């Protein structure tokens, strides 16, 4: 939340997503863990 409040939104989301994928016990999230980690540092990228 500090990173977000400092305007470092991308870094905040990356850390949030990595921590979520590493610590979740939710099977629905775990199923997408690899994808979540892959895209965590690519949120501003678009592919065509």
C-alpha positions as CSV (number, residue, x, y, z in Angstrom):
1,X,0.0,0.0,0.0
2,X,2.9,2.3,0.6
3,X,4.2,1.8,-2.9
4,X,0.8,2.6,-4.3
5,X,0.5,5.7,-2.2
6,X,3.9,6.8,-3.4
7,X,2.6,6.5,-7.0
8,X,4.6,3.4,-7.7
9,X,1.6,1.5,-8.9
10,X,3.3,-0.9,-11.2
11,X,5.8,-2.0,-8.6
12,X,3.0,-2.3,-6.0
13,X,0.9,-4.6,-8.3
14,X,3.9,-6.7,-9.2
15,X,4.7,-7.4,-5.5
16,X,1.0,-8.0,-4.8
17,X,0.6,-10.5,-7.6
18,X,3.8,-12.4,-6.8
19,X,2.9,-12.6,-3.1
20,X,-0.6,-13.7,-3.9
21,X,0.6,-16.5,-6.3
22,X,3.3,-17.6,-3.8
23,X,1.1,-17.8,-0.7
24,X,-2.5,-18.6,-1.8
25,X,-4.3,-21.7,-0.7
26,X,-7.1,-21.0,-3.1
27,X,-7.1,-23.7,-5.9
28,X,-8.6,-21.3,-8.4
29,X,-5.7,-18.9,-8.0
30,X,-3.1,-21.6,-7.7
31,X,-4.2,-23.0,-11.1
32,X,-3.1,-19.7,-12.7
33,X,0.0,-19.2,-10.5
34,X,2.5,-19.5,-13.3
35,X,0.6,-17.1,-15.5
36,X,0.2,-14.6,-12.6
37,X,3.9,-14.7,-11.9
38,X,4.7,-14.3,-15.6
39,X,2.6,-11.3,-16.1
40,X,3.3,-9.6,-12.8
41,X,6.1,-7.5,-14.2
42,X,4.5,-7.1,-17.6
43,X,1.3,-5.3,-16.7
44,X,2.0,-2.3,-18.9
45,X,2.8,-4.4,-22.0
46,X,0.4,-5.2,-24.7
47,X,0.6,-8.0,-27.3
48,X,-1.1,-7.9,-30.7
